[in-house]
Amino acid sequence: MKPVTGWRKSSRSSATQTCVEVGRTADGAAVRDSKDRTAGHLATTHRQWQTFLRALKADHFG
């Protein structure tokens, strides 16, 4: 497993239920639930992460 650094909480996370943190890996990003950090994380490549961010900005999940 590649190390994840620089975890930061999303500015869109609420204080009650939907809390997400994003960290960096050598070749991409990782996402975890900030209320249950021991549950692990989902890792992506740089390309996958950029595709996901473009889809969010285009409101494809709306």
C-alpha positions as CSV (number, residue, x, y, z in Angstrom):
1,M,0.0,0.0,0.0
2,K,1.4,3.4,-1.0
3,P,1.7,6.0,1.8
4,V,-0.9,8.8,1.9
5,T,0.1,12.2,3.1
6,G,-1.4,15.6,3.6
7,W,-4.9,14.5,4.7
8,R,-7.4,17.4,4.7
9,K,-11.1,17.6,5.3
10,S,-13.3,18.6,2.5
11,S,-14.8,22.1,2.8
12,R,-18.1,20.6,1.7
13,S,-18.2,18.1,4.7
14,S,-20.8,18.8,7.3
15,A,-20.2,18.6,11.0
16,T,-22.8,15.8,11.5
17,Q,-22.8,13.0,8.8
18,T,-21.0,13.6,5.6
19,C,-17.3,14.0,6.4
20,V,-14.7,13.2,3.8
21,E,-10.9,13.7,3.8
22,V,-8.6,13.7,0.8
23,G,-4.9,12.8,0.9
24,R,-2.1,12.6,-1.7
25,T,-0.3,9.5,-2.9
26,A,2.8,9.4,-5.1
27,D,0.6,9.0,-8.2
28,G,-2.9,10.2,-7.2
29,A,-5.2,10.7,-4.3
30,A,-7.0,8.9,-1.6
31,V,-10.4,9.5,0.1
32,R,-11.5,8.3,3.5
33,D,-14.4,8.9,6.0
34,S,-13.1,11.3,8.6
35,K,-15.4,9.9,11.2
36,D,-14.0,6.4,10.8
37,R,-10.4,6.7,9.7
38,T,-9.6,3.2,10.7
39,A,-11.9,1.8,8.0
40,G,-9.3,2.5,5.4
41,H,-9.4,4.6,2.2
42,L,-10.1,4.5,-1.5
43,A,-7.0,5.2,-3.6
44,T,-7.0,6.5,-7.2
45,T,-4.5,7.3,-9.9
46,H,-3.9,10.9,-10.8
47,R,-5.9,10.4,-14.0
48,Q,-8.8,8.8,-12.2
49,W,-8.9,11.6,-9.7
50,Q,-8.8,14.3,-12.4
51,T,-11.7,12.6,-14.2
52,F,-13.7,12.4,-11.0
53,L,-13.1,16.1,-10.3
54,R,-14.2,17.1,-13.8
55,A,-17.4,15.1,-13.4
56,L,-18.1,16.7,-10.1
57,K,-17.6,20.2,-11.5
58,A,-19.9,19.4,-14.5
59,D,-22.5,18.2,-12.0
60,H,-22.7,14.7,-13.5
61,F,-23.8,13.3,-10.1
62,G,-26.4,16.0,-9.4
